[in-house]
Amino acid sequence: METITYSRVGSLDIKLDLYIPPEPKQGLVPALVHFHGGGMIAGCRKTLFFQHWLKDAMLEHGILFISADHRLLYPSTAFDIIADVKSLFAFLASPSFSETHLPSGVTLDASRIAVSGESGGGYATRAAGIVAEPKPKALLLQYAQGGQLLDDHWLAVKDRDVPDPEGGIVTKESVAHLLNDTQEPVSDDPMPFLGDDAPNGDSGRTKLLLWWWRTGGFVDVVLGVNGMSKFLRGLTLAQREGFLPEALRKVILQTQLTEKFPPTFLLHGKDDKLVLPAESQLTYNRLTELGVEVELHMLEGAGHTLIDEKNPPNLAAGAKDAQQKAVEFLVHKLKG
């Protein structure tokens, strides 16, 4: 594995990890780009706790696996994430990438790049399907954010406490150090509770997602416009899209789908409470209307990350079969 800086914004290096198959085929080879989870606010390219199956499968099929960072929400916005996606694809498509980072005689075929994203990484994956050049061959969206950002799940003020993944509940006090201090842009935020190596400890940024979910302010952070969530909250769901200025609508990705969107495989747990399965259903419905090739696999008894609610939790029944179908979908699109 090699860590590579693919973009620099000011003093911030934005990186990817490149995994090469043990015996790569000479000539042109395909690649899968993966975007990590973390609610668009936390996580990093090392966050592969739920994705080793995908990495291993791609390498076994002779496909490069590229796990990429992007700028994280707060203080960055969705506009910055989209800019990073564009920069990443330009970097990978450049001849210098293969010349510098791949074995002699091996070249990335930039016309055969697929993209995967889990949870928050689904936003960058959807963005790649819309703005990336060259256009991805296929997308894998796993319980992916960005399918519906204007519903009450993200906009409503919740009247209940939100559990902290590390114990207790998320309160304003628990995120005050992040909200009150000036934040520098960040693209790498390890999540130790998922096994990430975090030399500086847990930043607490995962709590921000939960806090903004509870207070209904997440869309303000996505757009970089304070007060927009409150304004949209006062409208019906049917009105919200139309009242967004065109410049802001561009980052509400459900409004940007066209018939040019890549073939897509959607995987979601029916019991997911963090990213509602309705987000994947909406994407499936819209792509079907547009005539885009799309598959939707909804798993009974599966929550977020396809885990069941047993104690201890396990991968839900049917998840491995669905993951294998996802692998077959990607391999078919990348290798024919």
C-alpha contacts under 8 A as a table, 3 or more apart, distances in Angstrom:
res1	aa1	res2	aa2	distance
1	M	17	D	6.49
1	M	18	L	5.49
1	M	19	Y	4.81
1	M	20	I	7.00
2	E	17	D	5.59
2	E	18	L	5.19
2	E	19	Y	6.89
3	T	15	K	6.72
3	T	16	L	5.72
3	T	17	D	4.47
3	T	18	L	6.34
4	I	15	K	5.42
4	I	16	L	5.36
4	I	17	D	6.29
4	I	18	L	7.48
5	T	8	R	7.41
5	T	13	D	6.03
5	T	14	I	5.58
5	T	15	K	4.21
5	T	16	L	6.39
6	Y	13	D	7.73
6	Y	14	I	6.04
6	Y	15	K	5.56
6	Y	16	L	6.81
6	Y	87	S	7.48
6	Y	88	L	6.23
6	Y	91	F	6.22
7	S	13	D	6.14
7	S	14	I	5.21
7	S	15	K	7.07
7	S	84	D	7.60
7	S	87	S	6.65
7	S	88	L	7.29
8	R	11	S	6.71
8	R	12	L	5.53
8	R	13	D	4.61
8	R	14	I	5.94
9	V	12	L	5.20
9	V	13	D	6.68
9	V	14	I	7.74
12	L	185	P	7.36
12	L	186	V	7.37
12	L	187	S	7.87
14	I	69	D	6.19
14	I	70	H	6.32
14	I	71	R	7.41
14	I	187	S	6.22
15	K	45	R	7.94
15	K	68	A	6.24
15	K	69	D	5.62
15	K	70	H	7.73
16	L	45	R	6.58
16	L	66	I	6.57
16	L	67	S	5.56
16	L	68	A	4.14
16	L	69	D	5.91
17	D	45	R	6.81
17	D	66	I	5.68
17	D	67	S	5.20
17	D	68	A	6.35
18	L	64	L	7.32
18	L	65	F	6.16
18	L	66	I	4.77
18	L	67	S	6.74
19	Y	59	L	7.75
19	Y	64	L	5.98
19	Y	65	F	5.08
19	Y	66	I	6.19
20	I	24	P	7.02
20	I	59	L	6.87
20	I	63	I	7.57
20	I	64	L	5.22
20	I	65	F	6.73
20	I	102	L	7.93
21	P	24	P	5.26
21	P	59	L	4.72
21	P	60	E	6.84
21	P	62	G	5.49
21	P	63	I	6.69
21	P	64	L	6.43
22	P	59	L	7.61
23	E	62	G	7.65
24	P	29	V	7.96
24	P	62	G	5.94
24	P	106	V	7.35
25	K	28	L	7.78
25	K	29	V	7.00
25	K	62	G	7.00
25	K	106	V	6.96
26	Q	29	V	7.82
26	Q	105	G	5.44
26	Q	106	V	5.00
26	Q	107	T	7.84
27	G	105	G	5.83
27	G	106	V	4.90
27	G	107	T	5.80
28	L	106	V	6.16
28	L	107	T	4.84
28	L	108	L	5.60
28	L	109	D	5.15
29	V	62	G	7.56
29	V	63	I	6.61
29	V	64	L	7.43
29	V	106	V	7.01
29	V	107	T	6.12
29	V	108	L	5.08
29	V	109	D	5.39
29	V	112	R	7.84
30	P	62	G	7.97
30	P	63	I	5.39
30	P	64	L	6.34
30	P	108	L	6.01
30	P	109	D	5.46
30	P	110	A	7.38
30	P	112	R	5.02
30	P	113	I	5.84
30	P	334	L	6.17
30	P	335	K	7.49
31	A	63	I	5.14
31	A	64	L	4.33
31	A	65	F	5.87
31	A	66	I	7.18
31	A	108	L	7.11
31	A	109	D	7.74
31	A	112	R	6.63
31	A	113	I	4.91
31	A	114	A	6.44
31	A	334	L	7.84
32	L	58	M	7.45
32	L	63	I	6.87
32	L	64	L	6.12
32	L	65	F	5.09
32	L	66	I	6.07
32	L	113	I	5.67
32	L	114	A	4.80
32	L	115	V	5.48
32	L	116	S	7.08
33	V	65	F	6.18
33	V	66	I	4.67
33	V	67	S	5.89
33	V	68	A	6.98
33	V	113	I	7.11
33	V	114	A	6.24
33	V	115	V	4.70
33	V	116	S	6.17
34	H	65	F	7.45
34	H	66	I	6.02
34	H	67	S	4.75
34	H	68	A	6.25
34	H	115	V	5.77
34	H	116	S	4.65
34	H	117	G	5.60
34	H	121	G	7.86
34	H	125	T	7.95
35	F	45	R	7.15
35	F	67	S	6.16
35	F	68	A	5.76
35	F	69	D	6.92
35	F	115	V	7.83
35	F	116	S	6.26
35	F	117	G	4.66
35	F	118	E	6.80
35	F	121	G	4.58
35	F	122	G	7.18
35	F	124	A	6.78
35	F	125	T	6.82
36	H	43	G	6.51
36	H	44	C	6.21
36	H	45	R	6.05
36	H	47	T	6.04
36	H	48	L	7.14
36	H	67	S	7.47
36	H	68	A	7.56
36	H	69	D	7.58
36	H	117	G	6.15
36	H	118	E	5.95
36	H	119	S	7.54
36	H	120	G	6.96
36	H	121	G	4.85
37	G	40	M	7.00
37	G	42	A	7.58
37	G	43	G	6.09
37	G	44	C	7.85
37	G	47	T	7.27
37	G	117	G	7.27
37	G	118	E	5.20
37	G	119	S	4.85
37	G	120	G	4.61
37	G	121	G	4.90
37	G	122	G	7.77
38	G	41	I	5.93
38	G	42	A	4.50
38	G	43	G	4.75
38	G	44	C	7.99
38	G	119	S	6.87
38	G	120	G	5.39
38	G	121	G	7.37
38	G	206	T	6.80
39	G	42	A	6.33
39	G	119	S	6.39
39	G	120	G	4.00
39	G	121	G	7.42
39	G	145	Q	7.53
39	G	206	T	7.48
39	G	209	L	6.36
40	M	43	G	7.87
40	M	72	L	5.70
40	M	73	L	5.86
40	M	120	G	4.59
40	M	121	G	6.54
40	M	123	Y	7.51
41	I	72	L	4.91
41	I	73	L	4.75
41	I	74	Y	6.92
41	I	120	G	7.84
41	I	205	R	6.52
41	I	206	T	6.75
41	I	208	L	7.52
41	I	209	L	6.66
42	A	72	L	6.54
42	A	188	D	7.54
42	A	189	D	5.29
42	A	190	P	7.13
42	A	191	M	7.29
42	A	205	R	5.70
42	A	206	T	5.67
43	G	46	K	7.91
43	G	47	T	6.10
43	G	188	D	6.43
43	G	189	D	4.81
43	G	190	P	5.04
43	G	191	M	5.74
44	C	47	T	5.42
44	C	68	A	7.71
44	C	69	D	5.71
44	C	187	S	7.11
44	C	188	D	4.74
44	C	189	D	5.42
44	C	190	P	5.58
44	C	191	M	7.90
45	R	48	L	7.43
45	R	67	S	5.17
45	R	68	A	5.16
45	R	69	D	5.18
45	R	188	D	7.35
46	K	67	S	7.50
46	K	190	P	7.42
46	K	196	D	6.54
47	T	190	P	7.03
47	T	191	M	7.26
47	T	194	L	7.29
47	T	195	G	7.83
47	T	196	D	6.09
48	L	51	Q	4.77
48	L	52	H	6.04
49	F	52	H	6.58
49	F	194	L	6.16
49	F	195	G	6.91
50	F	53	W	7.62
50	F	305	T	7.13
51	Q	54	L	5.29
51	Q	55	K	6.42
52	H	55	K	5.09
52	H	56	D	5.93
53	W	56	D	5.36
53	W	57	A	6.08
54	L	57	A	5.16
54	L	58	M	6.20
54	L	323	Q	8.00
54	L	327	V	7.22
55	K	58	M	5.34
55	K	59	L	6.34
55	K	65	F	6.17
56	D	59	L	5.27
56	D	60	E	6.14
57	A	60	E	5.10
57	A	61	H	6.37
57	A	327	V	7.01
58	M	61	H	5.19
58	M	62	G	6.45
58	M	63	I	5.02
58	M	64	L	6.84
58	M	65	F	6.51
58	M	327	V	7.70
58	M	331	V	7.88
59	L	62	G	5.06
59	L	63	I	5.22
59	L	64	L	6.30
59	L	65	F	6.79
60	E	63	I	7.40
61	H	331	V	7.48
69	D	187	S	5.93
69	D	188	D	6.52
70	H	81	I	5.95
70	H	84	D	5.88
70	H	85	V	7.41
70	H	187	S	5.22
70	H	188	D	7.76
71	R	76	S	6.39
71	R	80	D	6.50
71	R	81	I	5.70
71	R	84	D	7.15
71	R	185	P	6.88
71	R	186	V	5.74
71	R	187	S	4.16
71	R	188	D	7.73
72	L	75	P	7.68
72	L	76	S	5.99
72	L	77	T	7.37
72	L	81	I	7.17
72	L	185	P	7.41
72	L	186	V	5.93
72	L	187	S	5.36
72	L	188	D	7.78
73	L	76	S	4.72
73	L	77	T	5.10
73	L	78	A	6.94
73	L	221	V	6.63
73	L	222	V	6.72
74	Y	77	T	6.48
74	Y	183	Q	7.43
74	Y	185	P	7.34
74	Y	221	V	6.41
75	P	183	Q	6.18
75	P	184	E	6.78
75	P	185	P	5.86
75	P	221	V	7.90
76	S	79	F	7.89
76	S	80	D	6.03
76	S	81	I	7.81
76	S	185	P	6.06
76	S	186	V	7.91
76	S	224	G	7.75
77	T	80	D	5.34
77	T	81	I	6.69
77	T	221	V	6.37
77	T	222	V	5.18
77	T	223	L	6.01
77	T	224	G	5.67
78	A	81	I	4.95
78	A	82	I	6.23
78	A	222	V	5.16
78	A	223	L	6.27
78	A	224	G	7.96
78	A	251	V	6.21
79	F	82	I	5.24
79	F	83	A	6.26
79	F	223	L	7.56
79	F	251	V	6.58
80	D	83	A	4.96
80	D	84	D	6.19
81	I	84	D	5.12
81	I	85	V	6.32
81	I	124	A	6.62
82	I	85	V	5.08
82	I	86	K	6.41
82	I	124	A	6.77
82	I	127	A	6.14
82	I	128	A	7.78
82	I	131	V	7.71
83	A	86	K	5.18
83	A	87	S	6.27
84	D	87	S	4.93
84	D	88	L	6.03
85	V	88	L	5.11
85	V	89	F	6.40
85	V	124	A	6.72
85	V	127	A	7.25
85	V	128	A	6.21
85	V	132	A	6.64
86	K	89	F	5.42
86	K	90	A	6.27
86	K	128	A	7.51
86	K	131	V	6.83
86	K	132	A	5.30
86	K	133	E	6.93
87	S	90	A	5.14
87	S	91	F	6.08
88	L	91	F	5.09
88	L	92	L	6.24
89	F	92	L	5.08
89	F	93	A	6.03
89	F	132	A	6.25
89	F	133	E	6.17
89	F	134	P	6.87
90	A	93	A	5.18
90	A	94	S	6.26
90	A	133	E	6.82
90	A	134	P	7.85
91	F	94	S	5.38
91	F	97	F	6.75
92	L	95	P	7.90
92	L	97	F	5.84
92	L	98	S	7.92
92	L	108	L	7.78
92	L	110	A	7.07
93	A	97	F	7.31
93	A	108	L	7.77
93	A	109	D	7.99
93	A	110	A	5.27
93	A	134	P	7.42
94	S	97	F	5.71
94	S	98	S	7.72
95	P	98	S	5.71
95	P	99	E	6.30
96	S	99	E	4.89
96	S	100	T	5.77
97	F	100	T	5.38
97	F	101	H	5.83
97	F	102	L	7.53
98	S	101	H	5.40
98	S	102	L	4.99
98	S	103	P	7.97
98	S	106	V	7.12
98	S	107	T	5.19
98	S	108	L	6.03
99	E	102	L	6.27
99	E	104	S	7.61
99	E	107	T	7.51
102	L	106	V	6.01
102	L	107	T	6.82
103	P	106	V	5.55
109	D	112	R	5.49
109	D	113	I	7.38
110	A	113	I	5.98
110	A	134	P	6.71
111	S	134	P	6.43
111	S	135	K	7.37
111	S	136	P	7.32
111	S	137	K	7.22
112	R	136	P	6.91
112	R	137	K	5.76
112	R	334	L	5.61
113	I	136	P	5.24
113	I	137	K	5.75
113	I	138	A	7.55
113	I	334	L	7.13
114	A	136	P	5.15
114	A	137	K	5.18
114	A	138	A	4.79
114	A	139	L	5.78
114	A	140	L	7.95
114	A	330	L	7.17
114	A	334	L	7.15
115	V	125	T	6.02
115	V	128	A	7.52
115	V	136	P	6.74
115	V	138	A	6.46
115	V	139	L	4.90
115	V	140	L	6.27
116	S	121	G	7.88
116	S	122	G	7.40
116	S	125	T	6.11
116	S	139	L	5.71
116	S	140	L	4.50
116	S	141	L	5.99
116	S	142	Q	7.60
117	G	120	G	7.43
117	G	121	G	4.39
117	G	122	G	4.35
117	G	123	Y	7.57
117	G	124	A	7.25
117	G	125	T	5.46
117	G	140	L	6.46
117	G	141	L	5.45
117	G	142	Q	6.08
117	G	144	A	6.77
118	E	121	G	4.98
118	E	122	G	5.34
118	E	141	L	6.35
118	E	142	Q	4.59
118	E	143	Y	6.03
118	E	144	A	5.45
118	E	305	T	7.93
119	S	122	G	5.48
119	S	142	Q	6.33
119	S	143	Y	5.22
119	S	144	A	4.21
119	S	145	Q	5.40
119	S	275	V	7.17
119	S	305	T	7.73
120	G	123	Y	5.90
120	G	124	A	7.85
120	G	144	A	6.22
120	G	145	Q	5.18
120	G	146	G	7.82
121	G	124	A	5.47
121	G	125	T	6.30
121	G	144	A	6.85
121	G	145	Q	7.19
122	G	125	T	4.89
122	G	126	R	6.02
122	G	141	L	5.80
122	G	142	Q	6.94
122	G	143	Y	7.60
122	G	144	A	4.25
122	G	145	Q	5.12
122	G	146	G	6.48
123	Y	126	R	5.20
123	Y	127	A	6.16
123	Y	144	A	6.95
123	Y	145	Q	5.51
123	Y	146	G	4.87
123	Y	147	G	7.99
123	Y	253	L	7.94
124	A	127	A	4.88
124	A	128	A	6.14
125	T	128	A	5.05
125	T	129	G	6.51
125	T	139	L	7.04
125	T	140	L	7.96
125	T	141	L	7.29
126	R	129	G	5.14
126	R	130	I	6.58
126	R	139	L	7.86
126	R	141	L	7.97
126	R	146	G	7.29
126	R	253	L	7.14
127	A	130	I	5.11
127	A	131	V	5.94
127	A	132	A	7.30
127	A	253	L	7.02
128	A	131	V	5.41
128	A	132	A	4.64
128	A	135	K	7.60
128	A	136	P	7.09
129	G	132	A	6.33
129	G	135	K	6.72
129	G	136	P	6.25
129	G	139	L	7.24
129	G	261	F	5.63
129	G	262	P	5.95
130	I	256	Q	7.27
130	I	257	L	7.10
130	I	260	K	7.98
130	I	261	F	6.30
131	V	135	K	7.71
132	A	135	K	5.49
132	A	136	P	7.17
133	E	136	P	7.77
135	K	262	P	7.62
136	P	139	L	7.26
136	P	262	P	6.45
137	K	262	P	6.05
137	K	263	P	7.04
137	K	333	K	6.43
137	K	334	L	6.88
138	A	262	P	5.18
138	A	263	P	4.88
138	A	264	T	5.75
138	A	265	F	7.98
138	A	330	L	6.77
138	A	333	K	6.53
138	A	334	L	7.97
139	L	262	P	6.55
139	L	263	P	6.34
139	L	264	T	4.72
139	L	265	F	6.25
139	L	330	L	7.89
140	L	264	T	5.94
140	L	265	F	4.89
140	L	266	L	6.14
140	L	267	L	7.76
140	L	326	A	7.20
140	L	330	L	7.76
141	L	144	A	5.45
141	L	264	T	7.34
141	L	265	F	6.17
141	L	266	L	4.88
141	L	267	L	6.21
142	Q	266	L	6.09
142	Q	267	L	4.81
142	Q	268	H	6.04
142	Q	305	T	7.87
143	Y	266	L	7.62
143	Y	267	L	5.95
143	Y	268	H	4.54
143	Y	269	G	6.97
143	Y	272	D	7.94
143	Y	275	V	6.47
143	Y	276	L	7.95
143	Y	277	P	7.18
143	Y	280	S	7.23
143	Y	304	H	6.73
143	Y	305	T	6.83
144	A	147	G	7.18
144	A	268	H	7.81
144	A	275	V	6.89
144	A	279	E	7.58
144	A	280	S	7.14
145	Q	148	Q	7.53
145	Q	275	V	6.20
145	Q	279	E	7.22
146	G	149	L	6.00
146	G	252	I	7.36
146	G	253	L	6.36
146	G	254	Q	6.94
146	G	279	E	7.32
147	G	253	L	7.06
147	G	254	Q	5.52
147	G	279	E	4.41
147	G	280	S	6.11
147	G	282	L	6.65
147	G	283	T	5.88
148	Q	151	D	6.49
148	Q	254	Q	6.22
148	Q	278	A	7.87
148	Q	279	E	5.20
148	Q	282	L	7.39
149	L	154	W	6.34
149	L	219	V	7.11
149	L	252	I	6.74
149	L	254	Q	7.92
150	L	154	W	6.77
150	L	155	L	6.74
150	L	219	V	7.85
150	L	232	L	7.87
150	L	237	L	7.00
150	L	240	R	6.85
150	L	241	E	7.46
151	D	154	W	6.02
151	D	155	L	6.23
151	D	237	L	6.15
152	D	155	L	4.62
152	D	156	A	4.68
152	D	233	R	7.58
152	D	237	L	7.97
153	H	156	A	6.21
153	H	213	W	7.72
154	W	213	W	5.78
154	W	216	G	5.70
154	W	217	G	7.53
154	W	218	F	6.37
154	W	219	V	7.16
155	L	213	W	7.53
155	L	215	T	7.98
155	L	216	G	4.28
155	L	217	G	6.47
155	L	218	F	7.16
155	L	219	V	7.13
155	L	229	S	6.00
155	L	230	K	7.66
155	L	232	L	7.61
155	L	233	R	5.96
156	A	214	R	7.82
156	A	215	T	7.26
156	A	216	G	4.90
156	A	233	R	6.58
157	V	213	W	7.78
157	V	214	R	5.82
157	V	215	T	4.75
157	V	216	G	4.74
158	K	213	W	7.80
158	K	214	R	4.96
158	K	215	T	6.30
158	K	216	G	7.26
159	D	214	R	7.68
160	R	214	R	7.70
161	D	169	I	6.40
161	D	170	V	7.18
161	D	214	R	7.72
162	V	169	I	5.50
162	V	170	V	5.63
162	V	210	L	6.71
162	V	211	W	7.66
162	V	214	R	6.99
163	P	167	G	6.89
163	P	168	G	5.99
163	P	169	I	4.29
163	P	170	V	6.03
164	D	167	G	5.09
164	D	168	G	5.46
164	D	169	I	4.71
164	D	170	V	5.26
164	D	207	K	6.86
165	P	168	G	7.97
166	E	193	F	7.40
170	V	174	S	6.18
170	V	175	V	7.78
170	V	207	K	6.34
170	V	210	L	7.04
170	V	211	W	6.42
171	T	174	S	5.16
171	T	175	V	6.86
171	T	211	W	7.03
172	K	175	V	5.44
172	K	176	A	5.86
172	K	211	W	7.29
173	E	176	A	4.95
173	E	177	H	7.88
174	S	177	H	7.47
174	S	207	K	7.66
175	V	178	L	5.45
175	V	179	L	6.27
175	V	204	G	7.19
175	V	205	R	7.87
175	V	207	K	6.61
175	V	208	L	6.42
175	V	211	W	7.83
176	A	179	L	4.98
176	A	180	N	5.63
177	H	180	N	5.60
177	H	181	D	6.01
178	L	181	D	5.62
178	L	182	T	7.76
178	L	183	Q	7.20
178	L	205	R	7.65
179	L	182	T	7.75
186	V	189	D	7.27
189	D	203	S	7.28
189	D	205	R	7.85
190	P	196	D	5.44
190	P	197	D	6.59
190	P	198	A	5.55
190	P	202	D	7.19
191	M	194	L	5.64
191	M	195	G	6.89
191	M	196	D	5.32
191	M	197	D	7.74
191	M	198	A	7.10
191	M	202	D	6.49
192	P	195	G	4.87
192	P	196	D	4.57
192	P	197	D	6.19
192	P	198	A	6.01
192	P	201	G	7.47
192	P	202	D	6.40
193	F	196	D	7.20
198	A	201	G	5.11
198	A	202	D	6.67
200	N	203	S	7.78
202	D	205	R	7.94
204	G	207	K	5.62
204	G	208	L	7.39
205	R	208	L	5.21
205	R	209	L	7.29
206	T	209	L	5.61
206	T	210	L	6.95
207	K	210	L	5.16
207	K	211	W	6.03
208	L	211	W	4.95
208	L	212	W	6.04
209	L	212	W	5.30
209	L	213	W	6.02
209	L	218	F	7.24
210	L	213	W	4.98
210	L	214	R	6.17
211	W	214	R	5.14
211	W	215	T	6.20
212	W	215	T	5.02
212	W	216	G	5.60
212	W	217	G	4.84
212	W	218	F	4.90
213	W	216	G	5.12
213	W	217	G	6.55
213	W	218	F	5.95
214	R	217	G	7.93
216	G	219	V	7.72
216	G	229	S	6.77
216	G	230	K	7.86
217	G	220	D	5.51
217	G	221	V	7.05
217	G	229	S	5.63
217	G	230	K	7.60
218	F	221	V	5.33
218	F	222	V	6.45
218	F	229	S	7.41
219	V	222	V	4.86
219	V	223	L	6.07
219	V	228	M	7.22
219	V	229	S	5.68
220	D	223	L	5.33
220	D	224	G	5.54
220	D	225	V	5.09
220	D	226	N	5.23
220	D	227	G	6.52
220	D	228	M	5.69
220	D	229	S	5.63
221	V	224	G	4.97
221	V	225	V	6.92
221	V	226	N	7.59
223	L	248	L	6.61
223	L	251	V	7.35
225	V	228	M	5.96
226	N	229	S	7.58
227	G	230	K	5.32
227	G	231	F	6.34
228	M	231	F	5.03
228	M	232	L	6.10
229	S	232	L	5.19
229	S	233	R	5.97
230	K	233	R	5.04
230	K	234	G	6.69
231	F	234	G	5.55
231	F	235	L	7.28
232	L	235	L	5.33
232	L	236	T	7.97
232	L	240	R	5.78
233	R	236	T	7.53
235	L	238	A	8.00
235	L	239	Q	5.92
235	L	240	R	5.99
236	T	239	Q	5.21
236	T	240	R	6.36
237	L	240	R	5.44
237	L	241	E	7.77
238	A	241	E	7.03
238	A	242	G	7.99
239	Q	242	G	5.62
239	Q	243	F	6.46
240	R	243	F	5.37
240	R	244	L	6.66
241	E	244	L	5.51
241	E	249	R	7.40
241	E	255	T	7.83
242	G	245	P	7.88
244	L	248	L	6.35
244	L	249	R	5.86
245	P	248	L	5.45
245	P	249	R	6.15
246	E	249	R	4.90
246	E	250	K	6.50
247	A	250	K	5.84
248	L	251	V	5.98
248	L	252	I	7.21
249	R	252	I	5.11
249	R	253	L	7.65
249	R	255	T	6.92
250	K	253	L	6.55
250	K	255	T	7.36
250	K	256	Q	6.66
252	I	255	T	5.96
252	I	256	Q	7.33
253	L	256	Q	5.09
253	L	257	L	6.99
254	Q	257	L	6.12
254	Q	283	T	7.22
257	L	260	K	7.95
257	L	261	F	6.48
257	L	286	R	7.67
257	L	287	L	7.43
258	T	261	F	5.72
258	T	287	L	7.71
258	T	290	L	6.54
259	E	287	L	7.42
259	E	290	L	5.11
259	E	291	G	6.37
259	E	292	V	5.89
260	K	292	V	7.51
261	F	287	L	7.90
261	F	292	V	6.72
262	P	292	V	7.15
262	P	293	E	7.61
263	P	292	V	6.23
263	P	293	E	4.77
263	P	294	V	5.68
264	T	293	E	6.46
264	T	294	V	4.72
264	T	295	E	6.42
265	F	294	V	5.80
265	F	295	E	4.86
265	F	296	L	6.19
265	F	297	H	7.92
265	F	326	A	6.65
265	F	329	F	7.43
266	L	280	S	6.45
266	L	284	Y	7.65
266	L	294	V	7.57
266	L	295	E	5.98
266	L	296	L	4.69
266	L	297	H	6.05
267	L	280	S	7.70
267	L	296	L	6.16
267	L	297	H	4.94
267	L	298	M	6.13
267	L	299	L	7.89
267	L	322	A	7.55
268	H	272	D	7.55
268	H	277	P	6.02
268	H	280	S	7.01
268	H	297	H	6.42
268	H	298	M	5.04
268	H	299	L	6.32
268	H	302	A	7.86
268	H	304	H	7.75
268	H	306	L	7.01
269	G	272	D	5.36
269	G	277	P	6.59
269	G	298	M	5.54
269	G	299	L	4.72
269	G	300	E	6.49
269	G	301	G	7.00
269	G	302	A	4.33
269	G	303	G	5.04
269	G	304	H	6.32
269	G	305	T	7.60
269	G	306	L	5.48
270	K	277	P	5.85
270	K	298	M	5.83
270	K	299	L	5.56
270	K	300	E	5.48
270	K	301	G	6.54
270	K	302	A	5.89
270	K	303	G	6.62
271	D	277	P	7.66
271	D	300	E	7.19
271	D	301	G	6.02
271	D	302	A	5.39
271	D	303	G	4.54
271	D	304	H	7.42
272	D	275	V	6.06
272	D	276	L	5.57
272	D	277	P	6.37
272	D	302	A	6.73
272	D	303	G	3.97
272	D	304	H	4.64
273	K	276	L	5.64
273	K	303	G	6.84
273	K	304	H	6.86
274	L	304	H	6.49
275	V	279	E	7.22
275	V	304	H	7.12
276	L	279	E	5.81
276	L	280	S	7.88
277	P	280	S	5.46
277	P	281	Q	6.32
277	P	298	M	7.76
278	A	281	Q	4.79
278	A	282	L	5.91
279	E	282	L	5.26
279	E	283	T	6.40
280	S	283	T	5.08
280	S	284	Y	6.10
280	S	296	L	7.60
281	Q	284	Y	5.02
281	Q	285	N	6.09
281	Q	296	L	7.56
282	L	285	N	5.12
282	L	286	R	6.15
283	T	286	R	5.25
283	T	287	L	6.06
284	Y	287	L	5.29
284	Y	288	T	6.01
284	Y	294	V	6.58
284	Y	295	E	7.34
284	Y	296	L	6.56
285	N	288	T	5.18
285	N	289	E	6.29
286	R	289	E	5.08
286	R	290	L	6.33
287	L	290	L	4.96
287	L	291	G	6.19
287	L	292	V	5.15
287	L	293	E	7.40
287	L	294	V	6.80
288	T	291	G	5.09
288	T	292	V	5.80
288	T	293	E	7.20
288	T	294	V	6.88
289	E	292	V	7.73
297	H	322	A	7.02
299	L	302	A	5.67
299	L	306	L	7.66
299	L	316	A	7.80
299	L	317	A	7.90
299	L	318	G	6.87
299	L	319	A	7.05
300	E	316	A	7.99
300	E	317	A	7.83
301	G	308	D	5.89
301	G	309	E	7.68
301	G	316	A	6.43
301	G	317	A	7.50
302	A	305	T	7.87
302	A	306	L	4.74
302	A	307	I	5.33
302	A	308	D	4.89
302	A	309	E	7.66
302	A	315	L	7.83
302	A	316	A	5.28
302	A	317	A	7.78
303	G	306	L	5.17
303	G	307	I	5.30
303	G	308	D	5.84
303	G	309	E	7.34
304	H	307	I	6.26
306	L	315	L	5.99
306	L	316	A	5.82
306	L	319	A	6.58
307	I	313	P	6.26
307	I	314	N	5.49
307	I	315	L	4.55
307	I	316	A	5.16
308	D	313	P	5.61
308	D	314	N	5.68
308	D	315	L	6.07
308	D	316	A	4.83
309	E	312	P	7.98
309	E	313	P	5.66
309	E	314	N	7.77
310	K	313	P	4.67
310	K	314	N	6.90
315	L	319	A	6.44
315	L	320	K	7.84
316	A	319	A	5.54
317	A	320	K	7.64
318	G	321	D	5.33
318	G	322	A	6.26
319	A	322	A	5.07
319	A	323	Q	6.09
320	K	323	Q	5.01
320	K	324	Q	6.16
321	D	324	Q	5.09
321	D	325	K	6.34
322	A	325	K	5.04
322	A	326	A	6.28
323	Q	326	A	4.93
323	Q	327	V	6.31
324	Q	327	V	5.03
324	Q	328	E	6.26
325	K	328	E	5.03
325	K	329	F	6.12
326	A	329	F	5.02
326	A	330	L	6.27
327	V	330	L	5.21
327	V	331	V	6.05
328	E	331	V	5.16
328	E	332	H	5.98
329	F	332	H	5.29
329	F	333	K	6.35
330	L	333	K	5.17
330	L	334	L	6.06
331	V	334	L	5.09
331	V	335	K	5.60
331	V	336	G	7.16
332	H	335	K	5.43
332	H	336	G	4.65
333	K	336	G	5.63
